[in-house]
Amino acid sequence: MSAAAAFSPLREFNFMRSIRWLFLFFIFSPVLHAQTTEPLGLRLDFDTGVHDQGGAASYFQVTRLLLDRKDEILDDLDLNLGGEILWLADEKPVAVPWPENAKANWVNLEWNNLNDSDGFNYEAFRLTRLNLQQNFDGFQAILGVQDFTWGSGRFYKPTDYFNPMGPLTLLREEPLGSEAVDLSQALFDDLSLEAAGRLLAGGAAEWTLRLPERGIGVSAIPSFAHLTDRQGLGLEGVVTFPTFQLRWEGAEWFFSSGRSALEMEAGVSSRWDGSNLCLEWLQDGTGEALGGFSNGNPAANYFYFSLNRALDKHWTLDPVLVKSPDGGPFLFWPRVVLNFDTDWQFSLEGQVSVAFTEGPLALNPDRVFLALACEL
């Protein structure tokens, strides 16, 4: 494809279908009058850039409207509401900001045209949260559509059992929601028991048990997960010192086919000379975390290094480097952020393969793009 074709303005953008979903968010606003009045919690994201996959550069843009709101409707009873409207214009849709292989919910809470689009315009509307949260004397119950964000890893979270986000996802803020129940009870001062389950299409169910123990500077969370095609034993541990933190997180999977595989991540983070540094190692034993970007060894190991440094009160530098010792290129992921005094944020970032060889990360598309975000 030529550069002129990639940036051609002669495209049939079907944006009206996305606009109509915008009004659905405001249908809920009358029931959100709580004991305290707060902003609605909207954020508008706009990302535009170029990615190169297979030697052909193409233009893409992503426009998202995100809703994230929490209201206290009664004493100890909260209503959580979250959703997303997305419009993706992309010749080769590789920038979809949620797991491509996510499991379908029992009730489909998402509309999209991913299977019947015009080949360039992709639109979606989905609910990520619509639940009631009850807190009472050490007991918490959440019932309804909810998104789970378990785990402590920065690069990837092996114990984030329900719809974990991919390590190289561009837009990382919104995991998928599921119809679920989440119950937790404090047993002792630092120890609690959590049970969560969700319903999937066809009547299947998945559930997990977690035993979080969180003390001063130390936490350990053993867990068990029952998924539709596997069982998993997990463990998450975090030790926090005054100047650095150690993390370990892993899940041993036992598949219905009889095979087993280990997903594990270990890391250290610290602050040095005004910069936040993080180094992590991921063993992608299943090949599900990054195997889609490999043409040599889907089940591979990866090293992840990130640096976050505030240059002044407005500018932030946030580069990332990813490399597999099993081969493949270095993946350089630079990001520069400009925060205005208002609610606007501008950033420039990209994902670029360096020293290309065949193997892990060899199929990750090179990208460079601009992003603009606004809190409404």
MOSULWO-V693716 format. One record per residue. N is the residue number from 1. PSI is psi in degrees with one decimal (NA if undefined). Layout:
N/PSI  N/PSI
This chain:
1/133.9  2/160.4  3/-35.3  4/-39.1  5/-36.1  6/-33.6  7/14.9  8/129.6  9/-4.3  10/58.9  11/147.8  12/89.8  13/118.3  14/77.5  15/-18.9  16/-32.4  17/-32.9  18/-36.9  19/-38.9  20/-29.1  21/-22.8  22/-38.4  23/-23.0  24/-31.3  25/-40.9  26/-11.3  27/-32.9  28/-14.7  29/-34.4  30/-28.4  31/2.0  32/14.9  33/104.6  34/-167.0  35/-27.8  36/140.0  37/127.8  38/163.1  39/157.6  40/-28.8  41/47.9  42/145.5  43/135.7  44/125.5  45/138.6  46/123.2  47/134.7  48/141.7  49/-160.2  50/138.8  51/154.4  52/112.6  53/117.2  54/27.0  55/5.4  56/115.4  57/140.4  58/153.2  59/145.5  60/153.3  61/144.6  62/124.6  63/126.6  64/141.3  65/118.3  66/138.6  67/130.4  68/108.6  69/144.1  70/128.2  71/141.5  72/109.6  73/-26.0  74/170.2  75/125.2  76/15.7  77/118.5  78/149.6  79/122.9  80/130.0  81/129.5  82/148.2  83/177.0  84/135.6  85/130.6  86/139.2  87/115.8  88/122.9  89/113.6  90/127.8  91/-35.9  92/97.4  93/86.0  94/7.8  95/16.0  96/126.1  97/39.2  98/166.8  99/129.9  100/-29.1  101/30.0  102/148.3  103/141.6  104/139.7  105/162.2  106/-47.2  107/124.9  108/110.9  109/19.8  110/135.9  111/134.3  112/165.3  113/30.8  114/-27.4  115/-13.2  116/32.0  117/178.9  118/7.6  119/-2.0  120/-39.9  121/124.1  122/130.2  123/150.1  124/146.5  125/133.1  126/151.1  127/133.7  128/-25.1  129/133.1  130/85.3  131/163.2  132/136.2  133/120.7  134/128.4  135/127.6  136/111.0  137/54.4  138/-1.6  139/137.9  140/133.6  141/130.9  142/122.8  143/125.7  144/-163.2  145/124.2  146/153.4  147/138.3  148/136.0  149/65.2  150/163.4  151/162.2  152/-2.7  153/149.3  154/-39.2  155/-47.1  156/153.5  157/95.7  158/-27.0  159/12.6  160/81.6  161/-32.2  162/108.2  163/59.2  164/143.7  165/143.7  166/148.8  167/-31.7  168/20.0  169/132.1  170/-48.7  171/104.9  172/5.0  173/-23.6  174/95.8  175/166.0  176/150.1  177/157.8  178/151.3  179/115.8  180/167.8  181/137.8  182/116.5  183/133.7  184/143.1  185/127.4  186/126.6  187/-46.8  188/-169.4  189/-41.2  190/-5.4  191/136.9  192/165.2  193/130.4  194/134.4  195/132.0  196/142.2  197/152.5  198/155.7  199/141.3  200/169.3  201/140.9  202/2.6  203/2.5  204/155.3  205/146.2  206/145.8  207/162.0  208/148.9  209/133.5  210/147.8  211/74.9  212/130.1  213/111.5  214/109.8  215/-170.1  216/107.9  217/-5.2  218/135.7  219/144.6  220/128.4  221/94.9  222/152.4  223/159.1  224/135.6  225/131.7  226/105.6  227/174.5  228/-28.7  229/7.9  230/163.1  231/148.1  232/141.4  233/125.1  234/158.9  235/133.9  236/131.0  237/138.4  238/130.3  239/121.7  240/122.6  241/170.7  242/-32.4  243/-7.2  244/168.0  245/138.6  246/138.0  247/145.0  248/136.6  249/133.1  250/159.4  251/126.9  252/120.3  253/138.0  254/108.2  255/157.3  256/-20.9  257/-12.6  258/-15.7  259/163.7  260/157.9  261/150.7  262/126.5  263/128.9  264/142.2  265/135.3  266/143.7  267/167.3  268/140.9  269/149.0  270/167.7  271/126.3  272/124.0  273/42.9  274/6.8  275/145.5  276/120.2  277/144.6  278/132.2  279/127.0  280/152.5  281/130.0  282/127.8  283/103.8  284/75.9  285/-23.8  286/-18.2  287/6.7  288/-26.7  289/-50.2  290/8.9  291/-26.4  292/-14.4  293/16.9  294/138.1  295/16.9  296/-44.3  297/86.8  298/-41.5  299/99.0  300/175.2  301/153.7  302/143.9  303/138.6  304/128.6  305/131.7  306/151.2  307/131.5  308/121.2  309/126.6  310/116.4  311/-37.0  312/-162.3  313/-9.3  314/-37.8  315/136.7  316/135.4  317/130.8  318/71.0  319/152.1  320/143.6  321/130.3  322/133.5  323/139.4  324/129.1  325/-8.6  326/8.1  327/-170.1  328/175.1  329/165.6  330/139.8  331/114.1  332/126.4  333/80.6  334/151.4  335/129.5  336/128.6  337/134.4  338/115.0  339/121.1  340/166.2  341/-20.6  342/-156.9  343/17.4  344/146.4  345/135.2  346/140.7  347/153.8  348/124.8  349/171.3  350/168.8  351/117.6  352/129.6  353/131.6  354/138.8  355/61.0  356/132.7  357/164.5  358/147.8  359/-157.3  360/138.9  361/1.7  362/-24.0  363/2.1  364/125.7  365/140.6  366/137.8  367/149.3  368/135.0  369/160.8  370/146.0  371/139.9  372/128.1  373/146.7  374/130.1  375/124.9  376/NA
